[in-house]
């Protein structure tokens, strides 16, 4: 996998048990993404969690033959 960056996502579970989430921001540096995730967790309402998801491409996606 060729790493492109990191997507900061917010995730929560609804009362019906559905996992929902949305992208919040994009980072090139994983440490900056994690720092922002920790800050967002500190200031957000209870029940919302934040994490960083690796964004990248596989060789199959690049179609390099």
C-alpha positions in Angstrom: 0.0 0.0 0.0 1.2 3.5 -0.8 0.3 5.7 2.1 -1.2 9.1 1.1 -2.4 10.5 4.4 -4.8 10.1 7.3 -8.5 10.9 7.5 -9.8 12.1 10.9 -13.3 10.5 11.3 -16.0 11.0 13.9 -18.0 7.9 14.8 -21.0 7.3 17.0 -23.7 4.6 17.5 -27.3 5.6 17.2 -30.1 4.4 19.6 -31.0 1.8 17.0 -27.5 0.3 17.1 -26.4 1.7 13.7 -22.7 2.8 13.5 -22.5 6.2 11.8 -19.5 8.3 11.0 -18.2 11.2 8.9 -14.9 12.5 7.7 -13.8 15.6 9.6 -10.4 16.5 8.2 -7.4 15.2 6.3 -3.7 15.1 7.5 -0.4 14.0 5.9 1.3 13.6 9.3 -0.2 10.8 11.5 0.9 12.6 14.7 -1.0 15.7 13.8 -4.1 13.6 13.0 -3.9 11.8 16.3 -3.4 15.1 18.2 -6.5 16.5 16.6 -8.5 13.3 17.4 -7.6 13.6 21.1 -8.5 17.3 21.2 -11.9 16.6 19.4 -12.7 13.9 22.0 -12.0 16.3 24.8 -14.4 19.0 23.5 -17.1 16.8 21.9 -20.4 15.6 23.4 -20.4 12.2 25.1 -20.9 9.3 22.8 -18.8 10.5 19.9 -15.4 9.1 19.3 -12.7 10.1 16.9 -9.9 8.2 15.1 -7.5 8.4 12.3 -7.9 6.1 9.3 -5.1 5.4 6.9 -5.7 6.7 3.3 -3.7 4.9 0.6 -3.7 3.1 -2.7 -2.8 -0.5 -3.4 -0.9 -1.5 -6.5 -4.1 -3.0 -8.0 -5.8 0.4 -7.7 -2.9 2.1 -9.5 -3.2 -0.5 -12.3 0.6 -0.6 -12.7 1.3 -3.5 -15.1 
